[in-house]
């Protein structure tokens, strides 16, 4: 390995972080990786390893999975690696000061929003839920705050009107990797201007909980549609009918095409105003929404019309 390449640490956990780990490997000598501990997942609660753990093993990068960060032992481990810089990508925990100061040039974060908008754990989902038409990736030097450090590079990208948070995440992960390759060597060489964020413009993107998936039918069709997109792939948008939960996996906005059935304008939000072999339509505020794909409780995902055919839903039922 060339001695001119910087020594780097990598902090990251989910699949979103993997392209950036590959990019870091291309521009630096990655002397260690850090990810969250394995966790139980799925119905059987089998132990599941973070995606970064598997990729680090493939690359031959030494990996640690500390249960606690605020121990002198872990901070000492970081210092012992002699890193010039650490790259942090969706690691999932706030790094304490003694860890941030371990690498010679501190820690750089790849954050999936145009800071200071959408600081926090779930910037991609909340940008989609709130109907944003543009987002992007920011590179920043981490401080002790929640995504409050100075920014030195950004790249914007449009959000497609039908794009889910999962689809957008895949695109932003690749943008983050491109930016790592382009900007991290400049950062290490001292060639970046660090600009303080305008805190007055900040918005937050808190960690998602299952309850965040609940659909509010009192919102407009576009707002409900954006909510369904933003909650995909997790925790999934859901509603209830006859006391049972049904996940709503895909929808189609009718109002914008002028295709509302006449009953939709008079019906209460959440009422199924039209249901036949071709369409299942639900009233919202100021319009209606077509259900495309649903997953009734205890069943597989299916077309909404298939759900209707199986008598899981009827015209006149009220969701929520």
Order of alpha helices (4+ residues) and beta strands (2+ residues): beta-alpha-beta-beta-beta-alpha-beta-alpha-beta-alpha-beta-alpha-beta-beta-alpha-alpha-beta-beta-beta-beta-beta-beta-alpha
